[in-house]
């Protein structure tokens, strides 16, 4: 599984998930992948959006998000991620058109580089 982050102006980092992603894995991604990238690349007026998956809505994760560089809990919206996900996947597919991978590790490296 691959976790991705993007804004209206750029694609953020990808994080490869090995095994099951629970709230602890998600929290680690937010702290060590999303927040540093957002601090560097996004303004304080940005809005962090996620769907209603239970790991996204746990009290612990909600507290972490409320202290993120993306602002207060009021600025954090819960949305259907399907359309955003589709756009993200389409952009990756466009960038990797006709690029062949021979295994999962090589494909992830190509996705990271895209």
NORSUL-V271214 format. One line per field, one symbol per residue. phi: phi as a letter, one per 30 degrees, with the letter a starting at -180 (. if undefined). psi: psi as a letter, one per 20 degrees, with the letter a starting at -180 (. if undefined). burial: # if it has 16 or more other C-alpha atoms within 10 Angstrom, else .. A space follows every 10 residues. Layout:
phi = ???
psi = ???
burial = ???
This chain:
phi = .bcbbbbdca cddcbdccic ccdddddddd dcbddddded cbddddcdba dceeddcded deddddcddd jdedddccbd dddddddddd dddddceicc ccaddddddd dddd
psi = qppqpqaiir paqqppppbp oahggggggg gigggggghh iqrijqppqr akphhhjqhg hhgghhjrii arhhioqprp iggggggggg gggghjpjpq qirhghgghg ghh.
burial = ...###.... .####..... ..#..##.## ..###.##.. .#....###. ....###... ##..##.### #.#..#.... .......#.. .#........ .......#.# #...
